[in-house]
């Protein structure tokens, strides 16, 4: 799901002491996310791209041996279909719950990369200001001046941790929303927010593409993911690698937990 991906890991290009710009050692990049209450499917492996390369897409790694470990039990992951570098757990006996500690082990070309994460608790005190968002068919930019133009999702955030919000339409056959403004129609449709250090997110028509029932999932971000997100905002003149919690590799292995609130989108 959150292949949303807030972090573009293809930019994780390795450097060494001999050269601050180029490394002759190809490294594996692990982007592995676990979600409480969900199956394991968001595990992607790629290789680093040298700064001198003209490529802008990281080569996927489809032939690695990937294992998750929880409480001493090993779970072998399976390569997902296609040439994507994704892996998943095909069984039904692996549960991801708050407080669980997971280790990942990736064996690739004779090298083993490892990392550890702990599933965080779900966000606290998540509320939504209304269970209905009404969109007039003639909505234009003046619509944003009205209190009825948005819903506010809030949660407790006493320690200024990072969160993000995912808006999903959960209808089987939803009816699309068409607004009177061509400009608004073009910019709508962002379902996944950037990381938020506050405690609220405004849902408005720019987040909505269809009528019907919606789910707003508030995800708590683990510290290792927060560190990586913040480190990617370093000065563009620096050639330091972003922070990583992968031993003998690059990337991030992290876990998320969420709390959902629901609302309906209707026409006027």
Secondary structure, DSSP 8 states (H G I E B T S, - for coil): -TT--SS-GGG----BTTBSS--SS--EEEEEEEETTS-S-EEEEEE---TT----S--B--S-EEEEEETTEEEE-EE-SSSS-EEE---S-----TT-EEEEEEEETTEEEEEEEE-----SS-EES-SEEEE-TT--GGGGGSGGGEEEEE---TT---EEEEEEE--SS--B---S-HHHHHH----B---BSSSEEEEEGGG--B-EEEEEEEEEE-HHHHHHHHHTTS-TT---------BTSEEEEEEEEEEEEEEEEEE-
